[in-house]
Amino acid sequence: MAKIIVITSGKGGVGKTTTSAAISTGLAKRGYKTVVIDFDVGLRNLDLIMGCERRVVYDFVNVIKEEANLNQALIKDKRVDNLYILPASQTRDKDALDLEGVKKVIDDLAKDFAYIICDSPAGIEKGAMMAMYFADEAIVVTNPEVSSVRDSDRVLGILASKTQRAEENQEPVKESLLLTRYSPERVEKGEMLSVDDVKEILAIPLLGVIPESQSVLNASNSGQPVILDEESDAGNAYEDAVARLLGEEVPHRFLDIEKKGFFGRLFGG
Amino acid sequence: MILKSTKETQTSRAFEFKGRMLTLTVLNILDDNLLAIDQQLGEKIAQAPEFFRNSPLVIDATNFAATNLLQLADIIRRHEMVPIGIIGSDPKQEENAAKIGLGVFPKIKVVTESKQEEKGSGLVPEKDSKQGSVKEEQEEKQEQLVPSAQVSKSPTMLIKQPVRSGQQIYARDCDLVIMSSVGAGAEVLADGHIHIYGNLRGRALAGVQGDMDARIFCHSLDAELISIAGQYKMSDDIPADAKKGFVQVYLEDDLMKIKSV
């Protein structure tokens, strides 16, 4: 039985797609058959971040409308075994999604896959609601700043009330917090909310803290999920997060200001 | 809030009587000039027509035995309200009420002083009120029907999860206890008191139906807005030192006070 994890946030641009790509890659690397679905119909990015934009023939909406079957739409990742991508449509919009259709696709995927990662679009409208409706777990991606925290709080309210688990009174969706674009220097200066501040406001367990890193932009430019960049701090932080997702106890890194040596400052990263 | 329907098939009973506390509006007749009543009622309703439309109304004409109940009931109905009963006055009046299909609520004492203790379950017995002519059970019923805006009497609403931004919780006819924080952009309302065992970052409105004795208690006050019985203060108007520690907000002489508990 597959575990369905939604990567959501409310606020746009905080790192959902980066996280979806990184986490699904991380799970696949550890041997779990994983599929990552782009729910952002009309504004798809997952295929770019995963580096498979030139191999998209059929998409999620085609499958829902039975214009193609799953095997035709799923794209097998070239770098990592066990990893598949179901891209969104670029030409249609969110109205093309319907709950029954989405349910059928997820049920079909659940037969073969261990993890189904749903990359949610920003906002709380139809696309986001569809992405989170069938979730067993939710990773709420938040930047350590006030508007992102408030939007995440809103999303947590919706996860607790408008998902299948909530409506059918099953065990609630397991929520966890992923703090992204964290800069210990700015926290020290008081410009940015600290991990404790955010944890206090949102009151959900912390999955991980991903530091602000230039490697993220490099990764999306090259179409390679940042977790595959073994030198990068963000990549390593995602590895830690995947480990915690699988139940391991891993201490949080990158929370304190690093004392970089001369060469460290010279070569960045 | 998710409502579950419990499908119970009770093969024996077709109904059951339940004692319930309901908030009712009483039309207290001060002058039995029906023309004046008609006109002034019209004016009052015009201020908030939706609020009054289809409201059940209890008539208190205890001081005016001669009030023509039939005409009064007509006036009320014409203004789109529903007369449901009278407060017992003399036997003749009660007979008239029965004739036109109005129920009779037993005689009550109007309680003017506010109670010192607020009990969650609500029955506030008045030990010195036993008068020979009044039966015991009637007395209990009277206390329940006191129409003045009192601290609410239904079981307290208990929320165990944080109240998230965008959520709204309304504790109708009772107090509200929240065992976590209230997020910015969230709203909690109660007809009675509000207790927050956490931070209040959103809006809290207590005594929304007019109970001026309602209070707000919270572990830390960082609210966007606090209100008691309609009187409110915004975040900017709350002094900084009032925002520290466990505080209570209440009305004293119509002024909002914030004190540490």
Interface residues (C-beta under 8 A of the other chain):
Chain A: R150 D151 D153 R154 L156 G157 I158 A160 S161 A166 E167 N169 E200 I201 A203
Chain B: I2 K4 Q161 P162 V163 R164 S165 G166 Q167 S180 S181 G183 A184 G185 A186 N199 R201
